[in-house]
């Protein structure tokens, strides 16, 4: 199965790899200044389902792309500890050869470690009980075996640790109702939540089924410590949902950075608000959750939720944007428009003059009382 998976890199795999490598570089540059205190001057990239390193057509897969980014940056190359794992020995041997052949690989102070182990209960136990240095972990199983709440929580529990994982929606959607794989579903959703979800999705329409499954997954991750959860959808040539890339973090900064990256990778946008989805057909798809609200709704939501309150632009963004598709620029644009229309009152706590066309994070916005 994994051999077939790496036969040829499609558009979706390229987008997935781009999201991961862009976040790795941004994350590394953010956490590096604090690593002397928290990580002994080191950061880690962990990939537990690394594969052979290249697709059959010669295209580099995520492990090589991440290492290439590290090689290009002297600060990252001096601090990076890379751990790759795959349960297929042929994959690990091929990956080792591909890494050895990377131009500039000698610039990495710490040679990458490659293991050949199954991702099982032992892996869960290790990450659950071992304190790890600041790490960005990528989990990309071909199906869902080995992927569990405990594993995800284990790789994000310590400071500076984030995770993004492949969520095979089609197989998991089928697995929820399959009694033969209930152990895997319980590991992914929790026992009681998996049972409740099985009953709820019975006979539901596809769009609602996706909404319920993603909602329960997000809630389960948050209960385990992942305060910020961000899914990115992939659809096939016909526009049918196939899988998700799910980001999990305890840090709003990480959430903010990944949201910007996923927004730029989206194949469609409505009023400049990204769909957080990619389809080779580049079609407009039905959008789910709060990650589907058009920009026109933002002003109304802010007026309702902040009625009679005063808050800074940055605090509004950090509190209101979680679980919604809006970026900082959307809030600044809408608040500036409301200010120009006299809907809100804006003041600068530092007393500095406003620059035309800008809306600083520190600006205080006072909203009117709600009208009956």
KOLBA-716125 format. One record per residue (C-alpha): x, y, z; residue in one letter; residue number from 1. Coordinates in nm, 4 decimals, padded with zeros to 6 digits. Each point is the difference from the previous one (the first is absolute). Example, Ala and Ser with C-alpha at 12.3 -4.5 7.8 and 13.67 -1.06 7.14 Angstrom:
<tivos>
TIVO         u         v         w  res    n
TIVO   01.2300  -00.4500   00.7800    a    1
TIVO   00.1370   00.3440  -00.0660    s    2
</tivos>
This chain:
<tivos>
TIVO         u         v         w  res    n
TIVO   00.0000   00.0000   00.0000    x    1
TIVO   00.2731   00.2483   00.0919    x    2
TIVO   00.1988  -00.0946  -00.3104    x    3
TIVO  -00.3018   00.0792  -00.2180    x    4
TIVO  -00.0516   00.3264   00.1885    x    5
TIVO   00.3466   00.1214  -00.1003    x    6
TIVO  -00.0247  -00.0950  -00.3678    x    7
TIVO  -00.0760   00.3507  -00.1240    x    8
TIVO  -00.0386   00.3373   00.1643    x    9
TIVO  -00.3313   00.1668  -00.0814    x   10
TIVO  -00.1086   00.3584   00.0498    x   11
TIVO  -00.1427  -00.0784   00.3434    x   12
TIVO   00.3256  -00.1533   00.1232    x   13
TIVO   00.1902   00.3033  -00.1267    x   14
TIVO  -00.2340   00.2380   00.1839    x   15
TIVO   00.0241  -00.2085   00.3169    x   16
TIVO   00.3801   00.0016  -00.0142    x   17
TIVO   00.0043   00.3746  -00.0654    x   18
TIVO  -00.2149   00.0673   00.3063    x   19
TIVO   00.2216  -00.2162   00.2219    x   20
TIVO   00.3351   00.1392  -00.1163    x   21
TIVO  -00.1199   00.3620   00.0161    x   22
TIVO  -00.1247  -00.0473   00.3533    x   23
TIVO   00.3189  -00.1789   00.1045    x   24
TIVO   00.2128   00.2967  -00.1106    x   25
TIVO  -00.2283   00.2576   00.1646    x   26
TIVO  -00.0310  -00.2055   00.3194    x   27
TIVO   00.3775  -00.0537   00.0232    x   28
TIVO   00.0717   00.3712  -00.0307    x   29
TIVO  -00.2554   00.0762   00.2736    x   30
TIVO   00.1139  -00.2550   00.2601    x   31
TIVO   00.3764   00.0140  -00.0621    x   32
TIVO   00.0595   00.3152   00.2117    x   33
TIVO  -00.1411  -00.1756   00.3078    x   34
TIVO   00.1624  -00.3392  -00.0484    x   35
TIVO   00.2912   00.0720   00.2327    x   36
TIVO  -00.2530   00.0064   00.2830    x   37
TIVO  -00.2399  -00.2715  -00.1123    x   38
TIVO   00.1894  -00.2285  -00.2354    x   39
TIVO   00.3689   00.0320   00.0734    x   40
TIVO   00.0491   00.1863  -00.3252    x   41
TIVO  -00.1658  -00.2732  -00.2077    x   42
TIVO  -00.3262  -00.0429  -00.1910    x   43
TIVO  -00.1400  -00.3174  -00.1552    x   44
TIVO  -00.1926  -00.1050  -00.3069    x   45
TIVO  -00.1738  -00.3362   00.0457    x   46
TIVO  -00.1609  -00.2084  -00.2745    x   47
TIVO  -00.1223  -00.3406   00.1126    x   48
TIVO  -00.1251  -00.1117  -00.3437    x   49
TIVO   00.2854   00.1360  -00.2094    x   50
TIVO  -00.0139  -00.2210  -00.3102    x   51
TIVO   00.2899  -00.0436  -00.2460    x   52
TIVO   00.0754   00.3693  -00.0502    x   53
TIVO  -00.0981   00.0232  -00.3646    x   54
TIVO  -00.2929  -00.0964  -00.2171    x   55
TIVO   00.0567  -00.2329  -00.2922    x   56
TIVO  -00.0002   00.2990  -00.2360    x   57
TIVO   00.2993   00.1444   00.1884    x   58
TIVO  -00.1853   00.2727   00.1874    x   59
TIVO   00.1253   00.0542   00.3551    x   60
TIVO  -00.2436  -00.0764   00.2806    x   61
TIVO  -00.0331   00.1906   00.3261    x   62
TIVO   00.3107  -00.1310   00.1882    x   63
TIVO   00.2396   00.1145  -00.2734    x   64
TIVO  -00.1816   00.3316  -00.0499    x   65
TIVO   00.0222   00.0801   00.3715    x   66
TIVO   00.3686  -00.0909   00.0153    x   67
TIVO   00.0683   00.2162  -00.3045    x   68
TIVO  -00.1577   00.2964   00.1799    x   69
TIVO   00.2130  -00.0722   00.3061    x   70
TIVO   00.3178  -00.0207  -00.2071    x   71
TIVO  -00.0738   00.3425  -00.1516    x   72
TIVO  -00.0199   00.1663   00.3437    x   73
TIVO   00.3221  -00.0028   00.2092    x   74
TIVO  -00.1840   00.0557   00.3294    x   75
TIVO  -00.2427  -00.2852  -00.0650    x   76
TIVO   00.2696  -00.2349  -00.1303    x   77
TIVO   00.2006   00.0519   00.3190    x   78
TIVO  -00.2964  -00.0709   00.2296    x   79
TIVO  -00.2083  -00.2626  -00.1804    x   80
TIVO  -00.0393  -00.3561   00.1236    x   81
TIVO  -00.1969  -00.1946  -00.2637    x   82
TIVO  -00.1666  -00.3306   00.0847    x   83
TIVO  -00.1497  -00.2079  -00.2797    x   84
TIVO  -00.1778  -00.3312   00.0379    x   85
TIVO  -00.1707  -00.2499  -00.2273    x   86
TIVO  -00.1055  -00.3558   00.0698    x   87
TIVO   00.1130  -00.1126  -00.3482    x   88
TIVO   00.3738  -00.0756  -00.0036    x   89
TIVO   00.0191   00.0576  -00.3767    x   90
TIVO  -00.1335   00.3513   00.0572    x   91
TIVO   00.2475   00.0789   00.2764    x   92
TIVO   00.2954  -00.1253  -00.2031    x   93
TIVO  -00.1070   00.2006  -00.3036    x   94
TIVO  -00.0628   00.3084   00.2141    x   95
TIVO   00.3466  -00.0266   00.1543    x   96
TIVO   00.1574  -00.0142  -00.3462    x   97
TIVO  -00.2030   00.2991  -00.1179    x   98
TIVO   00.0968   00.2036   00.3068    x   99
TIVO   00.3675  -00.0881  -00.0440    x  100
TIVO  -00.0200   00.1261  -00.3589    x  101
TIVO  -00.1523   00.3381   00.0896    x  102
TIVO   00.2299   00.2884  -00.1022    x  103
TIVO   00.1314   00.1725   00.3133    x  104
TIVO  -00.1174  -00.2738   00.2382    x  105
TIVO   00.3325   00.0344   00.1844    x  106
TIVO  -00.1151   00.3446   00.1183    x  107
TIVO  -00.2402  -00.1630   00.2454    x  108
TIVO   00.1784  -00.0113   00.3334    x  109
TIVO  -00.2067  -00.3015   00.1071    x  110
TIVO  -00.0314  -00.2772  -00.2613    x  111
TIVO  -00.3676  -00.1066  -00.0398    x  112
TIVO  -00.1035  -00.3129   00.1875    x  113
TIVO  -00.1982  -00.2617  -00.1922    x  114
TIVO  -00.1838  -00.2791   00.1825    x  115
TIVO  -00.2017  -00.2958  -00.1234    x  116
TIVO  -00.2772  -00.0610   00.2528    x  117
TIVO  -00.3779  -00.0366   00.0025    x  118
TIVO  -00.1967   00.2932   00.1377    x  119
TIVO  -00.1780  -00.1817   00.2802    x  120
TIVO  -00.0712   00.0083   00.3737    x  121
TIVO   00.3725   00.0172   00.0746    x  122
TIVO   00.0305   00.3170  -00.2086    x  123
TIVO  -00.3006   00.1460   00.1819    x  124
TIVO   00.1543  -00.0814   00.3360    x  125
TIVO   00.3354   00.1490  -00.0945    x  126
TIVO  -00.1363   00.3366  -00.1085    x  127
TIVO  -00.2544   00.0092   00.2838    x  128
TIVO   00.2651  -00.0480   00.2686    x  129
TIVO   00.3127   00.1575  -00.1502    x  130
TIVO   00.0660   00.3735   00.0078    x  131
TIVO   00.1081   00.1057  -00.3481    x  132
TIVO   00.1781   00.3079  -00.1289    x  133
TIVO  -00.1985   00.2538  -00.2092    x  134
TIVO  -00.1221  -00.2142  -00.2884    x  135
TIVO  -00.2163   00.0166  -00.3100    x  136
TIVO  -00.1498  -00.3418  -00.0686    x  137
TIVO  -00.1559  -00.1199  -00.3250    x  138
TIVO  -00.2162  -00.3137   00.0108    x  139
TIVO  -00.0966  -00.1299  -00.3428    x  140
TIVO  -00.1272  -00.3598   00.0226    x  141
TIVO  -00.1378  -00.1529  -00.3180    x  142
TIVO  -00.3197  -00.0872   00.1866    x  143
TIVO  -00.0618   00.0522   00.3695    x  144
TIVO   00.1881  -00.2807   00.1751    x  145
TIVO   00.2242   00.1448   00.2697    x  146
TIVO  -00.1636   00.3418  -00.0007    x  147
TIVO  -00.1458   00.0695   00.3438    x  148
TIVO  -00.0952   00.2816   00.2329    x  149
TIVO   00.2640  -00.1125   00.2472    x  150
TIVO   00.2737   00.0128  -00.2640    x  151
TIVO  -00.0999   00.3482  -00.1166    x  152
TIVO  -00.0196   00.1253   00.3564    x  153
TIVO   00.3406  -00.1539   00.0727    x  154
TIVO   00.1726   00.1901  -00.2795    x  155
TIVO  -00.1554   00.3394   00.0890    x  156
TIVO   00.0040  -00.0167   00.3814    x  157
TIVO   00.3310   00.1825   00.0473    x  158
TIVO   00.0932   00.3623  -00.0683    x  159
TIVO   00.0412   00.0990  -00.3640    x  160
TIVO  -00.1461  -00.3254  -00.1312    x  161
TIVO  -00.2514  -00.0040  -00.2858    x  162
TIVO  -00.1418  -00.2766  -00.2162    x  163
TIVO  -00.1692  -00.0376  -00.3355    x  164
TIVO  -00.1493  -00.3321  -00.1031    x  165
TIVO  -00.1654  -00.1610  -00.3007    x  166
TIVO  -00.3639  -00.0854   00.0671    x  167
TIVO  -00.1248  -00.2503  -00.2585    x  168
TIVO  -00.3633   00.1103   00.0070    x  169
TIVO  -00.1347  -00.2586  -00.2427    x  170
TIVO   00.1443  -00.2990   00.1841    x  171
TIVO  -00.0815   00.1380   00.3442    x  172
TIVO  -00.3559   00.0864  -00.1025    x  173
TIVO  -00.0473  -00.3621  -00.1048    x  174
TIVO   00.1845  -00.1285   00.3074    x  175
TIVO  -00.2339   00.1724   00.2453    x  176
TIVO  -00.2778  -00.2447  -00.0931    x  177
TIVO   00.2279  -00.3031  -00.0429    x  178
TIVO   00.0057  -00.2241   00.3109    x  179
TIVO   00.3301  -00.1563  -00.1114    x  180
TIVO   00.1972   00.3226   00.0519    x  181
TIVO  -00.1644   00.1415   00.3111    x  182
TIVO   00.3283  -00.0195   00.1906    x  183
TIVO   00.1577   00.2424  -00.2482    x  184
TIVO  -00.3016   00.2325   00.0137    x  185
TIVO   00.0109   00.0017   00.3815    x  186
TIVO   00.3714   00.0895  -00.0117    x  187
TIVO  -00.0775   00.2902  -00.2309    x  188
TIVO  -00.3169   00.1384   00.1619    x  189
TIVO  -00.0117  -00.1562   00.3476    x  190
TIVO  -00.2270  -00.2915   00.0973    x  191
TIVO  -00.3207   00.1811   00.0901    x  192
TIVO   00.0370   00.2626  -00.2728    x  193
TIVO   00.0547  -00.2702  -00.2651    x  194
TIVO  -00.3147  -00.1832   00.1105    x  195
TIVO  -00.2078   00.3178   00.0027    x  196
TIVO   00.1364   00.1070  -00.3373    x  197
TIVO  -00.0866  -00.3371  -00.1524    x  198
TIVO  -00.3638   00.0463   00.1022    x  199
TIVO  -00.0168   00.3644  -00.1096    x  200
TIVO   00.1405  -00.0401  -00.3511    x  201
TIVO  -00.2288  -00.2912  -00.0871    x  202
TIVO  -00.1948   00.1039  -00.3097    x  203
TIVO   00.1257   00.3616   00.0049    x  204
TIVO   00.0680   00.1936  -00.3199    x  205
TIVO   00.3666   00.0229  -00.1110    x  206
TIVO   00.0487   00.3677   00.0888    x  207
TIVO  -00.1526  -00.0440   00.3453    x  208
TIVO   00.1958  -00.3211   00.0523    x  209
TIVO   00.3268   00.1834  -00.0662    x  210
TIVO  -00.1013   00.2806   00.2342    x  211
TIVO  -00.0780  -00.2395   00.2834    x  212
TIVO   00.3187  -00.2038  -00.0440    x  213
TIVO   00.2281   00.3065  -00.0130    x  214
TIVO  -00.1803   00.1621   00.2919    x  215
TIVO   00.0442  -00.3083   00.2195    x  216
TIVO   00.3637  -00.0376  -00.1033    x  217
TIVO   00.0677   00.3649   00.0841    x  218
TIVO  -00.1728  -00.0280   00.3378    x  219
TIVO   00.1947  -00.3161   00.0832    x  220
TIVO   00.3314   00.1666  -00.0890    x  221
TIVO  -00.0838   00.3067   00.2077    x  222
TIVO  -00.0891  -00.2134   00.3011    x  223
TIVO   00.3402  -00.1676  -00.0307    x  224
TIVO   00.1843   00.3332   00.0041    x  225
TIVO  -00.0074   00.1238  -00.3605    x  226
TIVO  -00.1546   00.3404   00.0599    x  227
TIVO   00.0113   00.1041  -00.3666    x  228
TIVO  -00.1156  -00.2360  -00.2765    x  229
TIVO  -00.0041   00.0934  -00.3687    x  230
TIVO  -00.1126  -00.2380  -00.2775    x  231
TIVO   00.0811   00.0413  -00.3699    x  232
TIVO  -00.2145  -00.1919  -00.2499    x  233
TIVO   00.1092  -00.1796  -00.3139    x  234
TIVO  -00.2418  -00.0899  -00.2779    x  235
TIVO   00.0525  -00.2109  -00.3120    x  236
TIVO  -00.0447   00.0957  -00.3653    x  237
TIVO  -00.3753  -00.0468   00.0326    x  238
TIVO  -00.0163   00.2263   00.3063    x  239
TIVO  -00.0604  -00.2847   00.2458    x  240
TIVO   00.1580   00.0236   00.3441    x  241
TIVO   00.2853  -00.2488   00.0445    x  242
TIVO   00.2042   00.0988   00.3049    x  243
TIVO   00.1120   00.2751   00.2349    x  244
TIVO   00.3265   00.1357   00.1291    x  245
TIVO  -00.0609   00.0855   00.3660    x  246
TIVO   00.2225   00.2386   00.1950    x  247
TIVO   00.0091  -00.0101   00.3823    x  248
TIVO   00.1749   00.2457   00.2315    x  249
TIVO  -00.0131   00.1438   00.3510    x  250
TIVO   00.1185   00.3385  -00.1324    x  251
TIVO  -00.2086   00.2667  -00.1716    x  252
TIVO   00.3156   00.1177  -00.1791    x  253
TIVO   00.0397  -00.3400  -00.1612    x  254
TIVO  -00.3695  -00.0019  -00.0889    x  255
TIVO   00.0331   00.3469  -00.1547    x  256
TIVO   00.3018  -00.0958  -00.2097    x  257
TIVO  -00.1527  -00.3249  -00.1249    x  258
TIVO  -00.3277   00.1739  -00.0822    x  259
TIVO   00.1865   00.2451  -00.2250    x  260
TIVO   00.1804  -00.2892  -00.1725    x  261
TIVO  -00.3158  -00.2071  -00.0497    x  262
TIVO  -00.1874   00.3061  -00.1261    x  263
TIVO   00.2647   00.0589  -00.2666    x  264
TIVO  -00.0179  -00.3692  -00.1025    x  265
TIVO  -00.3794   00.0101  -00.0444    x  266
TIVO  -00.1196  -00.0356  -00.3576    x  267
TIVO  -00.2991   00.2323   00.0429    x  268
TIVO  -00.0931   00.3094   00.1985    x  269
TIVO  -00.3263   00.1877   00.0520    x  270
TIVO   00.0407   00.3771   00.0441    x  271
TIVO   00.3656  -00.0615   00.0766    x  272
TIVO  -00.0841  -00.2525   00.2748    x  273
TIVO   00.1732  -00.3319  -00.0726    x  274
TIVO  -00.1956  -00.3245  -00.0207    x  275
TIVO   00.2664  -00.1991   00.1896    x  276
TIVO  -00.0426  -00.2662  -00.2636    x  277
TIVO   00.1833  -00.1159  -00.3100    x  278
TIVO  -00.1551  -00.1600  -00.3060    x  279
TIVO   00.1821  -00.0680  -00.3276    x  280
TIVO  -00.3204   00.1012  -00.1759    x  281
TIVO   00.0200   00.3392   00.1751    x  282
TIVO  -00.3745  -00.0011   00.0505    x  283
TIVO  -00.2026   00.1854   00.2598    x  284
TIVO  -00.1072  -00.2586   00.2545    x  285
TIVO  -00.2580   00.0083   00.2777    x  286
TIVO   00.1825   00.1267   00.3072    x  287
TIVO  -00.0448  -00.1450   00.3448    x  288
TIVO   00.0194   00.1251   00.3598    x  289
TIVO   00.0903   00.3559   00.0929    x  290
TIVO   00.2890  -00.0460  -00.2451    x  291
TIVO  -00.2532   00.0901  -00.2686    x  292
TIVO  -00.1352   00.3416   00.0976    x  293
TIVO   00.0236   00.2694  -00.2711    x  294
TIVO   00.1683   00.3287   00.0793    x  295
TIVO  -00.3357   00.1808  -00.0047    x  296
TIVO  -00.0903  -00.1763   00.3252    x  297
TIVO   00.3034   00.1202   00.1946    x  298
TIVO  -00.1233   00.3522   00.0791    x  299
TIVO  -00.3312  -00.1326   00.1315    x  300
TIVO   00.1684  -00.2622   00.2143    x  301
TIVO   00.2353   00.2561   00.1542    x  302
TIVO  -00.2812   00.2449   00.0747    x  303
TIVO  -00.1959  -00.2754   00.1715    x  304
TIVO   00.2811  -00.1663   00.1954    x  305
TIVO   00.1752   00.3208   00.1110    x  306
TIVO  -00.3056   00.2175   00.0604    x  307
TIVO   00.0826   00.2615   00.2669    x  308
TIVO   00.3588  -00.1234   00.0338    x  309
TIVO   00.3430   00.1477  -00.0657    x  310
TIVO   00.2815  -00.2233  -00.1188    x  311
TIVO   00.3234   00.0284  -00.1967    x  312
TIVO   00.0153  -00.1125  -00.3603    x  313
TIVO   00.2446  -00.2754   00.0942    x  314
TIVO  -00.2148  -00.1370   00.2818    x  315
TIVO  -00.3081   00.0045  -00.2240    x  316
TIVO   00.1912  -00.1955  -00.2617    x  317
TIVO   00.1420  -00.2543   00.2455    x  318
TIVO  -00.3348  -00.0635   00.1686    x  319
TIVO  -00.2370   00.0163  -00.2943    x  320
TIVO   00.1961  -00.1630  -00.2832    x  321
TIVO   00.0409  -00.3439   00.1580    x  322
TIVO  -00.2061  -00.2512  -00.1958    x  323
TIVO  -00.0828   00.2605  -00.2647    x  324
TIVO   00.1665   00.0614  -00.3388    x  325
TIVO   00.0945   00.3627   00.0562    x  326
TIVO   00.3572   00.1288   00.0079    x  327
TIVO   00.1364   00.3087   00.1734    x  328
TIVO  -00.0345   00.2048  -00.3194    x  329
TIVO  -00.3734  -00.0749  -00.0118    x  330
TIVO  -00.0549   00.1375   00.3512    x  331
TIVO   00.2070   00.3092  -00.0719    x  332
TIVO  -00.1891   00.0658  -00.3216    x  333
TIVO  -00.3437  -00.0409   00.1547    x  334
TIVO   00.0847   00.2043   00.3116    x  335
TIVO   00.1465   00.2795  -00.2140    x  336
TIVO  -00.3185   00.0013  -00.2059    x  337
TIVO  -00.2127   00.0149   00.3166    x  338
TIVO   00.2174   00.2828   00.1309    x  339
TIVO  -00.0384   00.2007  -00.3223    x  340
TIVO  -00.3780  -00.0482   00.0193    x  341
TIVO  -00.0104   00.1137   00.3626    x  342
TIVO  -00.1312  -00.3371   00.1166    x  343
TIVO   00.2807  -00.0429   00.2556    x  344
TIVO   00.2335   00.2320   00.1872    x  345
TIVO   00.3727  -00.0601  -00.0408    x  346
TIVO   00.2754   00.1349   00.2256    x  347
TIVO   00.3733  -00.0501   00.0302    x  348
TIVO   00.1202  -00.0780   00.3563    x  349
TIVO   00.3411   00.1381  -00.0945    x  350
TIVO  -00.1484   00.3218  -00.1407    x  351
TIVO   00.1755  -00.0409  -00.3348    x  352
TIVO  -00.1567   00.1438  -00.3167    x  353
TIVO  -00.1716  -00.2509  -00.2268    x  354
TIVO   00.1711  -00.0754  -00.3294    x  355
TIVO  -00.2346   00.0004  -00.2945    x  356
TIVO  -00.0925  -00.3477  -00.1182    x  357
TIVO   00.1306  -00.1764   00.3132    x  358
TIVO  -00.1624  -00.1453   00.3111    x  359
TIVO   00.2549  -00.0830   00.2705    x  360
TIVO  -00.0407  -00.2995   00.2320    x  361
TIVO   00.0093   00.2267   00.3067    x  362
TIVO  -00.2971   00.2178  -00.1019    x  363
TIVO  -00.2959  -00.0137   00.2391    x  364
TIVO  -00.3424  -00.0472  -00.1550    x  365
TIVO  -00.3178   00.0945   00.1885    x  366
TIVO  -00.3198  -00.1554  -00.1295    x  367
TIVO  -00.3472   00.1474   00.0494    x  368
TIVO  -00.2521  -00.1593   00.2317    x  369
TIVO  -00.2265  -00.2554  -00.1626    x  370
TIVO  -00.3230   00.1368  -00.1388    x  371
TIVO  -00.3291  -00.1754   00.0619    x  372
</tivos>
